Amino acid sequence: MLYTARAPPCREELAAGRVRRPFMLLKKIVFGIPRRLRAFGIYAARWVRYWRWYPFYRIYYHCLDALARRHMLVLTPFNLRCYARGAEYHPEFDSIVKAKQFGMLHPEVLLLLRYFALGVRGAVFEIGAFTGSATVVLAKALKEAGGGPYFSAEAGGVKEHPILATNDIFADLERHVREHGVSDAVVLLNGRSHFPHIHQTIAAGTKSAGIGLLVVDADGRVQRDLEAYGPLLNDGCLLVVDDYLIEAAENNYKMGLVKPYLDGEVAAGRLQLFGVFGFSTWVGRYWEPVNGHTREGKSN
Ligand SMILES: C[S@@+](CC[C@H](N)C(=O)[O-])C[C@H]1O[C@@H](n2cnc3c(N)ncnc32)[C@H](O)[C@@H]1O
């Protein structure tokens, strides 16, 4: 005898209720309970994991931020990795997440920027602010610790993006800075970093303090920016450069510029790498060449 499988009911039949599905309710109960238990288990495990580490991280952040406010930054790759990894436990994590909503850097990078800004000696200069996510975080931290001055250069224009699209980058940057109440903590400069008037403003503004923290997240031409602003950087200046490791298909032109240059400078001893954080952000510091030689392995 030939048996043929019955064709499964089509959507219209199901919708019209013409097909009876025996044991459907029973199946839902039998298979639904373990699913719910599993979901609850995952939720409970997360909760336990969070609260198990919470007190340790809270004390850790409290101590490190207090030291940073006294210009004592613990700049070792291991410490920075721990600092970034526990981001969700940081008391300021909510404000970091809010700032992330209009920016492109990873929250752990924003948290590290905040940490650097708390303890930096000298001026802060940001190239490529976009609509001000990192700008707001840096300006708040500088205000809190009484640091600065802080300059932020943004070329402006229009950005097409699935989530962060804007018709006027610089206007949005000004708005975000104003809305977060940090207009007095940052000087916004509309123009490209290599424009003469931007360079003159930075040179004049950082003459006495020098630059202690440089954040570059612009068009990938980090070599041009470091050569132009190198003479203004303090010895041991903290350096944060985005687009170090980006999927080739996504943004290979920036990575093609950033990675080889930074790797070459690290090999030459002019830069020291602390680590790569977030999506693809290089974090390290700059050492001035002395009498044609470079200093290596210096600690803070
Ligand atoms: C990737 S976005 C920066 C994202 C930003 N750091 C954040 O946290 O969201 C790059 C920005 O750099 C700006 N830009 C590109 N080249 C620049 C340059 N030479 N000087 C200043 N800004 C530049 C672009 O207009 C763009 O807004």
The ligand as an SDF file (V2000), in Angstrom:
LIG
                    3D

 27 29  0  0  0  0  0  0  0  0999 V2000
   34.0950   58.6770   12.9930 C   0  0  0  0  0  0  0  0  0  0  0  0
   33.4910   60.2690   13.2260 S   0  0  0  0  0  0  0  0  0  0  0  0
   33.9580   60.6480   14.8720 C   0  0  0  0  0  0  0  0  0  0  0  0
   33.0990   59.9830   15.9120 C   0  0  0  0  0  0  0  0  0  0  0  0
   33.2360   60.5760   17.2830 C   0  0  0  0  0  0  0  0  0  0  0  0
   34.5720   60.5090   17.7760 N   0  0  0  0  0  0  0  0  0  0  0  0
   32.2710   59.9600   18.2630 C   0  0  0  0  0  0  0  0  0  0  0  0
   32.6630   59.7150   19.4150 O   0  0  0  0  0  0  0  0  0  0  0  0
   31.1280   59.7290   17.9330 O   0  0  0  0  0  0  0  0  0  0  0  0
   34.6460   61.1990   12.2980 C   0  0  0  0  0  0  0  0  0  0  0  0
   34.3850   62.6870   12.3280 C   0  0  0  0  0  0  0  0  0  0  0  0
   35.5940   63.3450   12.0030 O   0  0  0  0  0  0  0  0  0  0  0  0
   35.3170   64.4750   11.2240 C   0  0  0  0  0  0  0  0  0  0  0  0
   36.5610   64.7640   10.4940 N   0  0  0  0  0  0  0  0  0  0  0  0
   37.1000   64.1060    9.4450 C   0  0  0  0  0  0  0  0  0  0  0  0
   38.3010   64.6140    9.1430 N   0  0  0  0  0  0  0  0  0  0  0  0
   38.5420   65.6070   10.0220 C   0  0  0  0  0  0  0  0  0  0  0  0
   39.6230   66.5000   10.2320 C   0  0  0  0  0  0  0  0  0  0  0  0
   40.7090   66.4640    9.4860 N   0  0  0  0  0  0  0  0  0  0  0  0
   39.5350   67.4010   11.2400 N   0  0  0  0  0  0  0  0  0  0  0  0
   38.4460   67.4370   12.0400 C   0  0  0  0  0  0  0  0  0  0  0  0
   37.3910   66.6180   11.8970 N   0  0  0  0  0  0  0  0  0  0  0  0
   37.4430   65.7170   10.9110 C   0  0  0  0  0  0  0  0  0  0  0  0
   34.1440   64.0740   10.3610 C   0  0  0  0  0  0  0  0  0  0  0  0
   33.3910   65.2110    9.9860 O   0  0  0  0  0  0  0  0  0  0  0  0
   33.3690   63.1560   11.3100 C   0  0  0  0  0  0  0  0  0  0  0  0
   32.3670   63.8600   11.9720 O   0  0  0  0  0  0  0  0  0  0  0  0
  1  2  1  0
  2  3  1  0
  2 10  1  0
  3  4  1  0
  4  5  1  0
  5  6  1  0
  5  7  1  0
  7  8  2  0
  7  9  1  0
 10 11  1  0
 11 12  1  0
 11 26  1  0
 12 13  1  0
 13 14  1  0
 13 24  1  0
 14 15  1  0
 14 23  1  0
 15 16  2  0
 16 17  1  0
 17 18  1  0
 17 23  2  0
 18 19  1  0
 18 20  2  0
 20 21  1  0
 21 22  2  0
 22 23  1  0
 24 25  1  0
 24 26  1  0
 26 27  1  0
M  CHG  2   2   1   9  -1
M  END
$$$$
